[in-house]
């Protein structure tokens, strides 16, 4: 049983997922730049705007975590699982994440951010 409230755990998980989303988008940005698309600018603009939004949110997450004495540290990784130590106001908890679940969550977040940009126009 976890001692971490759900809201704080969600923020700590964002500290895991958002950098991964940025990594994927950064790779995609390079692929689009080097692609044979006739009109690259709309794709590049969409990816860059999405990355800025994620970076802003990640900054807020980091500020909140620092203010509330929260930390997330990756402790172990193998082919199937990644283990993180969550430090919550002095308490340590280990959380094991199934790597395909991480990938699916990153994909879900990408869709949310990209569609939010697209639908807000």
N, C-alpha and C positions, 0 to 999 in steps of 0.2 A: 504494500500500500504506500502510495506516495504522500509526502507531506506538502508537496508543492501545489498551491492552488491552480486550478485549471487555466485561469487567465495568465498567470506567470509562466506556466509550462508552455502555453501557446507562444508566448513571446520568446522563450528560450528555444523553442523549435524553429521559430523564424530565424534565429541567429544561426541555425544549422542550414536551413533551406535557402534563404535569400542569397548567400554567397554562391551557392551552387547554381542558382538561377542566373546570376550575373556571369558566372563562368560559361555556362551554356550559351547565353546570348552573345557574349564576347566572341566565342568561337563561330557562332552563326554570322556575326557581323563580318568577320574575316572571310567566311565562305561567300557571303553576298558580294563583298568588295571584289573578290577574285572571280566572280561568276560571269558568265556571258550574257547576263540580263541586259536587255536593251535599255531599260530605265531602272537604274539601281536606287536612285535617290529616295523614292517613297519607302522602299524596304529599309534602307539605311536609317531614314528619319524615324520610322516606326520603332526599330530596334533601339536606336539611341535614346529616344524619348522614354521608352519602357525602362531602359537601364537607368536613366536619371531618376525616374519614379522609385525604382527598387532601391537605388543608392540612398535616396532621401529617407525611405522607410527603414532601411537597415541602420542608418544613422540614428533614427529615433529609437530603434530597438536597443542599440548599443548604449545610448544615453540612459534609457530606462533601466537597463541591466546594471549599469555602473551605479546609478542612484540607489537602486534597491539591493545591491550586493548580490547579484546573480552572475553565475559564470557557467559556460558550457565548454568542456574540454573533451576532445576526441581522445579516447584512451586505447582503443584497439580496433583493428579493421581486418577482415578476412574476405573471402569470396562471397560469403552469404550475409554476414552481419557487420554492422559498425556499432561499437559501444561508445557511449558518451557519459562523462561524469557531469552531473548537474549539481552545482553548488548553490544552495539556496539559503541565504542568511546563516551560513556556518554549517548547515547540514549537507552531507554528500549523498547523492543517489546515483546509482548506475542505471542507465537505460540502454537497452539493446534495440537496434533498429534493423529490420530486414532490408537489405540493400534494394531489392526491387520495390519495396514500399517507399523508400527514399526517392528513387527514380520517378515513381508514379506521382508522388507529391510535388516534386520539382516540375514535372510536366503539367500538372494541374495548376500550379501557381503561374507558370508561363502563360497558360491559356487565359487565366483570369486577368493577368496584367496586360497581355496583348489585346484581348477582347475589350477590356475596359478602355484602352486607348482608342480602339477602333470604334466602339459604340458611343464614345463621348463626343464624337465629331458630328 
